[in-house]
């Protein structure tokens, strides 16, 4: 009786944080998190952490330490920087949190949050998509060259910052590359999925686009149908509630979220 009363109150009463994970699972958690006024918030019972937005390079979310073990990390993000995404993902792994993705998880979100912990659940009609990593210098431990005959990725010099000497900047990129290699090694995952499309169809389409443009621009994203990676992420349980039905549905979703004008999405049937 008490739990039913609590549910009724939540349906009619504004609230500050996400719903209690002890009472609401996956879609219900997502539904309540959508209505939270705070984009980054820990629920009152410390079982749900909501992250909605861009992953800033210098992002301090110390409240994530308060998430209970085996809690929920509910995320929607267009991406951002590994410098923050990596450490957040490591906290989630340590806490054995369940990652719940809703609406979209792109770029660094797909690279790192998608495989952060031991279990990821993708809510209904959500898009997870990659667009490759920025051009890398010739670091000793770079796992993949920047040229790919399949996607026609053009090798380019990394950008340089005016406020830092080029050598210092390149050294920092190589250091981050080593940290990233360790990130995937701990999870027993081959990192090639963040660099290039993996399914036959997306490889083909990326190659066609790359030939037309001369290179594969990072505004081009590709999806990955879960039926193709059952054996790829062996150390992580990944489940989709429902994968988008077709390219038209994906286009409608991108328009609804007002991100269709900035990216080109390759749907993986």
C-alpha positions in Angstrom: 0.0 0.0 0.0 2.8 2.4 0.9 4.6 1.8 -2.4 1.5 2.4 -4.4 0.9 5.7 -2.5 4.5 6.7 -3.2 4.1 6.0 -6.9 0.8 8.1 -7.0 2.6 11.0 -5.3 5.4 10.9 -7.8 3.0 11.0 -10.7 1.4 14.3 -9.5 4.1 16.0 -7.5 7.1 17.8 -8.9 10.4 16.3 -7.7 14.0 17.3 -7.7 15.8 14.1 -8.5 15.5 10.9 -10.5 13.1 8.1 -9.2 14.2 5.5 -6.7 15.9 2.6 -8.5 14.6 0.3 -5.8 11.1 0.8 -7.2 11.4 1.8 -10.8 13.5 -0.1 -13.4 15.0 1.0 -16.7 12.1 2.6 -18.6 10.4 4.0 -15.5 13.8 5.3 -14.3 14.4 6.9 -17.6 10.9 8.4 -17.6 11.3 10.0 -14.3 14.9 11.2 -15.0 13.6 13.0 -18.1 11.6 15.3 -15.8 14.4 16.0 -13.4 15.3 19.7 -13.5 18.9 18.8 -12.9 21.0 17.5 -15.8 23.6 16.0 -13.4 22.0 14.6 -10.2 22.2 11.8 -7.7 18.9 10.5 -6.4 17.9 10.8 -2.8 18.4 7.1 -2.2 21.8 7.3 -4.0 20.8 4.4 -6.4 20.4 6.5 -9.5 22.8 9.0 -11.1 21.6 11.0 -14.0 23.9 12.5 -16.6 22.4 14.5 -19.4 24.6 16.6 -21.6 28.0 17.3 -23.1 31.0 15.7 -21.4 33.2 18.7 -20.7 37.0 18.3 -20.7 37.3 19.5 -17.0 34.2 18.0 -15.4 33.9 17.7 -11.6 31.1 15.4 -10.6 32.2 14.4 -7.2 28.6 13.4 -6.3 29.1 10.3 -8.5 31.2 8.9 -5.6 28.0 8.8 -3.6 26.3 6.4 -6.0 25.7 3.1 -4.3 27.3 -0.1 -5.5 25.2 -1.8 -8.3 23.3 1.5 -8.8 22.2 3.0 -12.1 24.0 5.5 -14.3 21.3 6.9 -16.6 22.8 8.8 -19.5 22.0 10.9 -22.6 24.9 12.6 -24.2 26.1 13.9 -27.6 29.7 13.1 -26.5 32.7 15.1 -25.3 36.1 14.5 -24.0 37.9 11.3 -22.9 39.7 13.2 -20.1 36.4 13.2 -18.2 34.5 10.3 -19.8 37.3 7.8 -18.9 37.5 8.5 -15.2 33.7 8.6 -14.9 33.5 5.2 -16.6 36.2 3.8 -14.2 34.1 4.9 -11.2 31.1 3.1 -12.7 33.2 0.0 -13.2 34.4 0.0 -9.6 30.9 0.4 -8.3 29.5 -2.3 -10.7 26.9 0.2 -11.8 24.3 -0.6 -14.5 24.5 1.9 -17.4 21.1 2.9 -18.8 21.2 4.8 -22.1 18.2 6.8 -23.4 17.5 8.8 -26.5 21.2 9.1 -27.8 24.7 8.3 -26.8 27.2 9.6 -29.3 31.0 10.0 -29.7 32.7 9.8 -26.3 29.5 8.5 -24.7 29.5 5.6 -27.1 33.2 5.1 -26.8 33.4 5.0 -23.0 30.1 5.1 -21.2 28.6 2.4 -23.4 31.3 0.0 -22.2 31.9 1.5 -18.8 30.8 -1.3 -16.5 29.7 -4.9 -16.6 26.2 -4.2 -17.8 24.6 -1.7 -20.3 21.0 -1.4 -21.1 19.8 0.7 -24.1 16.3 1.9 -23.7 13.6 1.8 -26.4 14.5 3.5 -29.7 17.8 5.0 -28.5 20.7 5.7 -30.8 24.3 4.7 -30.0 26.7 5.9 -32.6 30.4 6.5 -33.2 32.4 8.8 -35.5 36.0 7.8 -35.0 38.7 9.3 -32.8 40.5 12.6 -33.7 43.7 12.3 -35.8 46.5 10.9 -33.8 50.3 11.6 -34.1 52.7 8.7 -34.4 52.7 7.7 -30.8 54.7 4.5 -30.0 51.5 2.8 -28.6 48.9 4.1 -31.1 46.8 0.9 -31.8 45.6 1.8 -35.3 47.0 4.0 -38.0 44.9 6.9 -39.2 44.6 5.6 -42.8 42.1 3.0 -43.5 41.4 1.5 -46.9 37.9 0.6 -45.9 36.8 4.1 -44.7 39.3 6.3 -46.5 40.2 8.1 -43.3 42.7 10.7 -44.3 45.8 11.0 -41.9 46.1 14.6 -40.7 48.4 16.4 -38.3 46.7 16.9 -34.9 45.8 20.5 -34.2 48.2 22.6 -32.2 47.4 25.0 -29.4 48.8 28.5 -29.4 49.3 28.4 -25.6 51.3 25.2 -25.6 54.5 24.2 -27.4 53.8 21.6 -30.1 56.0 19.0 -28.5 54.3 19.4 -25.2 50.9 19.1 -26.8 51.8 16.0 -28.8 53.3 14.4 -25.6 50.0 15.0 -23.9 48.0 13.4 -26.7 50.3 10.3 -26.6 49.9 10.2 -22.8 46.1 10.2 -23.2 46.4 7.5 -25.8 48.3 5.3 -23.3 45.6 5.9 -20.7 42.9 5.0 -23.3 44.7 1.8 -24.2 44.7 0.8 -20.5 41.0 1.7 -20.3 40.1 -0.9 -22.9 42.7 -3.4 -21.7 41.1 -3.5 -18.3 37.7 -4.3 -19.9 39.3 -6.9 -22.3 37.9 -5.1 -25.3 39.6 -4.4 -28.6 39.4 -0.7 -29.1 39.1 -0.8 -32.9 35.3 -0.3 -32.7 35.9 3.4 -31.7 38.0 4.1 -34.8 36.2 2.5 -37.7 32.8 1.0 -38.6 32.6 -2.8 -37.8 29.5 -4.2 -39.6 29.6 -5.0 -43.3 27.0 -2.4 -44.3 28.5 0.5 -42.3 32.0 -0.3 -43.6 30.6 -0.2 -47.1 28.7 3.1 -46.6 31.6 4.8 -44.8 33.8 3.8 -47.7 31.4 5.3 -50.3 31.1 8.5 -48.3 34.9 8.7 -47.7 35.6 8.3 -51.4 33.1 11.1 -52.3 34.5 13.5 -49.7 38.2 12.5 -50.0 38.1 11.5 -46.3 35.6 10.5 -43.6 34.6 13.7 -41.8 33.9 13.4 -38.1 30.4 14.8 -38.7 29.6 11.3 -40.2 28.4 8.9 -37.5 27.7 5.2 -37.8 25.5 2.9 -35.8 26.2 -0.8 -35.0 23.3 -3.2 -35.0 23.6 -5.3 -31.8 23.2 -8.5 -33.7 26.7 -8.0 -35.1 28.6 -7.6 -31.8 27.3 -10.5 -29.6 30.8 -11.9 -29.4 32.7 -8.6 -29.5 31.9 -7.3 -26.0 32.4 -10.6 -24.1 33.1 -9.0 -20.7 30.0 -6.7 -20.9 26.4 -7.6 -21.0 24.7 -5.3 -23.5 21.0 -5.4 -24.1 18.7 -3.3 -26.3 15.0 -2.9 -25.4 14.4 -2.1 -29.1 16.7 -1.2 -32.0 15.4 1.5 -34.4 13.5 -0.1 -37.2 14.9 1.7 -40.2 16.7 4.8 -41.5 13.5 6.9 -41.6 12.9 6.3 -37.9 16.5 7.3 -37.1 16.1 10.5 -39.1 12.8 11.3 -37.2 14.5 10.7 -33.9 17.5 13.0 -34.8 15.0 15.8 -35.9 13.1 15.4 -32.6 16.3 15.9 -30.7 17.3 18.8 -33.0 20.7 17.3 -33.8 20.0 16.2 -37.4 21.5 19.3 -39.0 24.9 18.8 -37.5 25.6 15.2 -38.3 25.1 12.5 -40.9 24.1 9.2 -39.5 24.8 5.8 -41.2 22.0 3.4 -40.1 23.1 -0.2 -39.6 20.2 -2.5 -40.7 
